Amino acid sequence: MRSTRKTSTSQAPTWLDAAVYEPKRQRTFDLVKRAVDTLVEQRQRDGTTRISLNSIVTRAKQLDPAGQGIAHTSILENEEAYAYYKRFRTASKPKKRQPAPTHTGTALLVKTDRDQGRVRQRYMKQNREELVNQLLSVEQQYAQLHERYLAVNDKLLEWQLRAEQAEAQLKAQQEPRSKEAHPLLPAKSSSPKPRQRKNAERTTGPLPQHLVSLLSFAEHHCVAETKVRAHMDIDHLLPVKRGEWTDTDGTMVTLALDAQGRAAFYQLYQGVPPFRLCEQCPHQKTETSGGKTKQG
C-alpha cells in the first residue's frame, strides 16, 4: 500500500484507506508518471522542454480523460509521485558551467548608463571575428543566467507550496486552543453597522484606462509570451488581471496589468536580455496615465 508524504495525527480506518485514499494516490502517481514520461520524450526531441511542477501539472490536465488534472500539492504529498518528479526534473541536475568564449578571456560587463553612441562607434571599428566572439559571449552568459533563473523559480514554487501547507496545518492546530483560551463573548445588543461593499472591478467591455494588455506590454518590452505565461501562474510573482475586454484597436484582451502589475513586470525582467526599456520605465505604482505603452 502506497504511503504519502503528508503526516497526520490519526490514521484512517483500513477500509476507508483502501476504498478512497489508495485509489486517489494511485491516480495521482499514474498521471504524474504519464506526464513526466511525455515531457521526457519531448525533451529528447527538442532539447529545451523543462520538467518542473508547473509543466507536469499542465501536461497531466491534458492527459487526464476527465480533464481535472492534479494540483501541485498532490505531487508533493504523494511519496512515489514526488520521487518520480525529482528523478527527471530538469532543475535537479544543473549543467556544469562552461566559460563563455570571449576574445579577451573575461566576462563581458555592461553598464546600464553607458553611452550607446560611443559603443556603436566602437563596434563599427571591430572586424567580423571580434563581433562574432562578443556575440557568442553574450548569448552564452544569457543562456546560463536564464537556466539558473528557471531553476530558482522551480525551487521557489516548491518551497512556497510547502510553506502554505505548514501554515495551514499550524493554523488548524491552534484554532481549538484559541477557542479554549478565549471563550466567545456575549453578542452586543446594538446591531453592527452594515458593511460597504466595494465596487467589483469590471471584467468586460472596453479595456479600463488603468489597465494595459499583458501580451502587448510584453511584446513591446521584448519579453517572450511563453515566459510571461509561465511566471503569471506563480503566486505574487506577476499579478495579472483577467477578463474579456476590448482594446482601442478592437483587439480582445483577456490578460491585463494594472500599475502594480507593470511595476512587478519591470522588476522581474529588467536587466535580463533582450529586455527593452520604454519611455515610462520603471513603471512605478504611482502611474496616473494608465501606463499605456507607446508603440514605437
C-alpha positions as CSV (number, residue, x, y, z in Angstrom):
1,M,0.0,0.0,0.0
2,R,1.4,3.4,-1.0
3,S,2.4,5.9,1.6
4,T,2.1,9.6,1.4
5,R,4.5,12.4,2.2
6,K,1.8,14.1,4.4
7,T,1.8,13.1,8.1
8,S,-1.4,13.1,10.2
9,T,-2.1,12.6,13.9
10,S,-4.6,9.8,13.3
11,Q,-4.8,7.0,10.8
12,A,-7.8,6.4,8.7
13,P,-9.7,3.1,9.0
14,T,-8.3,0.4,6.8
15,W,-11.5,0.1,4.8
16,L,-11.6,3.8,4.1
17,D,-7.9,3.9,3.1
18,A,-8.4,1.0,0.7
19,A,-11.7,2.3,-0.8
20,V,-10.9,6.1,-1.0
21,Y,-7.4,7.2,-0.4
22,E,-5.5,4.5,-2.1
23,P,-7.3,5.0,-5.5
24,K,-6.6,8.7,-5.2
25,R,-2.9,8.1,-4.5
26,Q,-2.7,5.7,-7.4
27,R,-4.4,8.1,-9.8
28,T,-2.0,10.9,-8.8
29,F,1.0,8.7,-9.4
30,D,-0.3,7.4,-12.7
31,L,-0.9,10.9,-14.0
32,V,2.4,12.2,-12.8
33,K,4.3,9.3,-14.4
34,R,2.4,9.7,-17.8
35,A,3.1,13.4,-17.8
36,V,6.8,13.1,-16.9
37,D,7.3,10.3,-19.5
38,T,5.7,12.5,-22.2
39,L,7.8,15.5,-21.2
40,V,11.0,13.4,-21.2
41,E,10.3,12.2,-24.7
42,Q,9.6,15.8,-25.9
43,R,12.8,17.0,-24.2
44,Q,14.8,14.3,-26.1
45,R,13.4,15.6,-29.3
46,D,13.8,19.4,-28.8
47,G,16.3,19.6,-26.0
48,T,14.6,22.6,-24.4
49,T,11.4,21.2,-22.7
50,R,11.6,21.7,-19.0
51,I,10.3,19.2,-16.4
52,S,9.0,21.1,-13.5
53,L,6.0,21.2,-11.2
54,N,4.2,23.6,-13.5
55,S,4.9,21.7,-16.7
56,I,3.8,18.4,-15.0
57,V,0.5,19.9,-13.7
58,T,-0.2,21.4,-17.2
59,R,0.5,18.2,-19.1
60,A,-1.3,16.0,-16.6
61,K,-4.5,18.0,-17.1
62,Q,-4.1,17.5,-20.9
63,L,-3.7,13.7,-20.4
64,D,-6.5,13.3,-17.9
65,P,-9.6,11.9,-19.7
66,A,-11.8,13.7,-17.1
67,G,-9.9,17.0,-17.7
68,Q,-9.4,17.6,-14.0
69,G,-5.6,17.0,-13.7
70,I,-3.8,17.3,-10.4
71,A,-2.7,20.0,-8.0
72,H,0.9,21.0,-7.2
73,T,0.4,19.8,-3.6
74,S,-0.8,16.4,-4.7
75,I,2.7,15.8,-6.2
76,L,4.4,16.9,-3.0
77,E,2.2,14.8,-0.7
78,N,2.5,11.6,-2.8
79,E,5.8,9.9,-2.0
80,E,6.1,7.9,-5.2
81,A,4.9,10.7,-7.4
82,Y,7.3,13.2,-5.8
83,A,10.2,10.7,-6.2
84,Y,9.4,10.2,-9.8
85,Y,9.3,14.0,-10.4
86,K,12.7,14.5,-8.6
87,R,14.2,11.8,-10.7
88,F,13.6,13.6,-14.0
89,R,13.2,17.3,-13.1
90,T,15.5,19.5,-15.1
91,A,16.4,21.7,-12.1
92,S,17.9,18.8,-10.1
93,K,21.0,18.4,-12.3
94,P,22.3,21.7,-13.4
95,K,24.9,21.6,-16.1
96,K,28.4,22.4,-15.3
97,R,29.1,26.0,-16.1
98,Q,31.4,26.5,-19.1
99,P,33.5,29.6,-19.5
100,A,32.0,31.9,-22.1
101,P,34.1,32.3,-25.3
102,T,35.5,35.8,-25.4
103,H,38.4,37.4,-27.3
104,T,39.6,38.9,-24.0
105,G,39.2,35.9,-21.8
106,T,37.0,37.8,-19.3
107,A,33.2,38.0,-18.9
108,L,31.5,41.0,-20.6
109,L,30.5,43.7,-18.1
110,V,27.8,46.1,-19.4
111,K,26.7,49.3,-17.5
112,T,23.2,50.4,-17.9
113,D,24.1,54.1,-18.2
114,R,26.8,53.7,-20.9
115,D,26.9,56.0,-23.9
116,Q,25.3,53.9,-26.6
117,G,26.5,56.2,-29.4
118,R,30.2,55.7,-28.4
119,V,29.6,51.9,-28.1
120,R,28.1,51.8,-31.6
121,Q,31.2,53.6,-33.0
122,R,33.5,51.1,-31.2
123,Y,31.5,48.2,-32.7
124,M,31.7,49.6,-36.2
125,K,35.6,49.6,-35.9
126,Q,35.7,45.9,-34.9
127,N,36.2,43.2,-37.5
128,R,33.8,40.3,-38.1
129,E,35.6,37.8,-36.0
130,E,35.7,40.1,-32.9
131,L,32.0,40.8,-33.3
132,V,31.2,37.1,-33.6
133,N,33.2,36.3,-30.4
134,Q,31.5,39.0,-28.5
135,L,28.0,37.9,-29.6
136,L,28.8,34.3,-28.6
137,S,29.9,35.6,-25.2
138,V,26.6,37.5,-24.7
139,E,24.5,34.5,-25.8
140,Q,26.4,32.1,-23.5
141,Q,26.0,34.4,-20.5
142,Y,22.3,34.9,-21.2
143,A,21.7,31.1,-21.6
144,Q,23.4,30.4,-18.2
145,L,21.5,33.2,-16.5
146,H,18.2,32.1,-17.9
147,E,18.8,28.5,-16.9
148,R,19.7,29.5,-13.3
149,Y,16.7,31.8,-13.2
150,L,14.2,29.0,-14.2
151,A,15.8,26.5,-11.7
152,V,15.4,29.0,-8.9
153,N,11.8,29.6,-9.8
154,D,11.1,25.9,-9.7
155,K,12.6,25.6,-6.2
156,L,10.8,28.8,-5.1
157,L,7.4,27.4,-6.1
158,E,8.1,24.1,-4.3
159,W,9.1,25.8,-1.1
160,Q,6.2,28.2,-1.3
161,L,3.7,25.4,-1.5
162,R,5.4,23.6,1.4
163,A,5.2,26.8,3.5
164,E,1.5,27.2,2.7
165,Q,0.8,23.6,3.8
166,A,2.8,24.0,7.1
167,E,0.9,27.3,7.8
168,A,-2.5,25.6,7.2
169,Q,-1.6,22.7,9.5
170,L,-0.3,25.1,12.2
171,K,-3.5,27.2,12.0
172,A,-5.7,24.1,12.3
173,Q,-3.8,23.0,15.4
174,Q,-4.0,26.5,17.0
175,E,-7.7,27.1,16.5
176,P,-9.0,24.6,19.2
177,R,-6.6,26.0,21.7
178,S,-7.6,29.6,20.9
179,K,-11.3,28.7,21.5
180,E,-10.5,27.2,24.9
181,A,-8.3,30.1,26.0
182,H,-10.7,32.8,24.7
183,P,-14.4,31.7,25.0
184,L,-16.9,33.5,22.9
185,L,-18.1,36.8,24.3
186,P,-21.9,37.5,24.5
187,A,-23.2,39.2,21.5
188,K,-23.7,43.0,21.7
189,S,-27.3,44.3,21.7
190,S,-26.6,47.0,19.2
191,S,-26.8,45.9,15.6
192,P,-23.5,46.0,13.7
193,K,-23.0,48.6,11.0
194,P,-23.7,47.4,7.5
195,R,-20.5,46.8,5.5
196,Q,-20.0,48.9,2.5
197,R,-19.4,46.6,-0.5
198,K,-16.6,47.6,-2.8
199,N,-17.5,48.0,-6.4
200,A,-16.4,45.0,-8.3
201,E,-13.8,45.7,-11.0
202,R,-15.3,45.5,-14.5
203,T,-14.2,42.4,-16.4
204,T,-16.0,43.1,-19.7
205,G,-16.4,45.9,-22.2
206,P,-13.8,48.4,-23.2
207,L,-10.4,48.0,-21.5
208,P,-10.3,50.3,-18.5
209,Q,-7.9,53.2,-18.6
210,H,-5.8,51.9,-15.7
211,L,-5.1,48.6,-17.4
212,V,-2.9,47.6,-20.3
213,S,-2.8,44.4,-22.3
214,L,-0.2,42.0,-20.9
215,L,0.8,40.4,-24.2
216,S,1.2,43.8,-25.9
217,F,3.1,45.1,-22.9
218,A,5.4,42.1,-23.0
219,E,5.9,42.3,-26.8
220,H,6.9,46.0,-26.6
221,H,9.5,45.2,-23.9
222,C,10.9,42.2,-25.9
223,V,9.8,39.5,-23.3
224,A,8.6,36.2,-24.7
225,E,4.9,35.3,-24.3
226,T,5.8,31.8,-23.1
227,K,7.9,33.2,-20.3
228,V,5.2,35.6,-19.2
229,R,2.5,32.9,-19.1
230,A,4.7,30.7,-17.0
231,H,5.5,33.3,-14.4
232,M,2.0,34.7,-14.0
233,D,0.9,31.3,-12.6
234,I,3.3,31.7,-9.7
235,D,1.6,33.4,-6.8
236,H,2.7,37.0,-6.1
237,L,5.4,36.9,-8.9
238,L,3.5,38.6,-11.7
239,P,0.0,39.8,-10.7
240,V,-2.4,39.7,-13.7
241,K,-6.0,40.9,-14.1
242,R,-8.2,38.5,-16.1
243,G,-11.3,39.4,-18.1
244,E,-12.7,39.9,-21.6
245,W,-12.1,43.4,-22.6
246,T,-11.8,45.2,-26.0
247,D,-8.8,47.4,-26.6
248,T,-9.0,50.7,-28.5
249,D,-7.9,48.9,-31.8
250,G,-10.6,46.3,-31.4
251,T,-8.3,43.5,-30.1
252,M,-9.7,41.1,-27.5
253,V,-7.8,41.3,-24.2
254,T,-8.1,38.5,-21.6
255,L,-4.9,39.3,-19.6
256,A,-4.0,42.8,-18.4
257,L,-1.7,44.6,-16.0
258,D,-2.5,47.4,-13.6
259,A,0.0,49.8,-12.1
260,Q,1.2,47.1,-9.5
261,G,1.5,44.5,-12.3
262,R,3.5,46.8,-14.5
263,A,5.9,47.6,-11.7
264,A,6.3,43.9,-10.9
265,F,6.9,43.2,-14.6
266,Y,9.7,45.7,-14.7
267,Q,11.3,44.4,-11.6
268,L,11.1,40.8,-12.9
269,Y,12.5,41.2,-16.4
270,Q,14.6,44.4,-16.4
271,G,18.3,43.7,-17.0
272,V,17.6,40.3,-18.5
273,P,18.4,40.4,-22.3
274,P,16.7,41.0,-24.6
275,F,14.5,43.3,-22.3
276,R,13.9,46.7,-23.9
277,L,13.1,49.9,-21.9
278,C,10.3,52.2,-22.9
279,E,9.6,55.8,-22.1
280,Q,7.6,55.0,-18.9
281,C,10.1,52.5,-17.4
282,P,10.5,51.7,-14.5
283,H,6.6,51.9,-14.3
284,Q,6.2,53.0,-10.7
285,K,2.9,52.0,-8.9
286,T,2.0,55.8,-8.8
287,E,1.4,55.9,-12.6
288,T,-1.7,58.0,-13.3
289,S,-1.9,57.8,-17.1
290,G,-3.0,54.2,-17.1
291,G,0.5,53.1,-18.2
292,K,-0.4,52.8,-21.8
293,T,2.9,51.9,-23.6
294,K,3.6,54.0,-26.7
295,Q,4.2,51.7,-29.6
296,G,7.2,52.9,-31.5
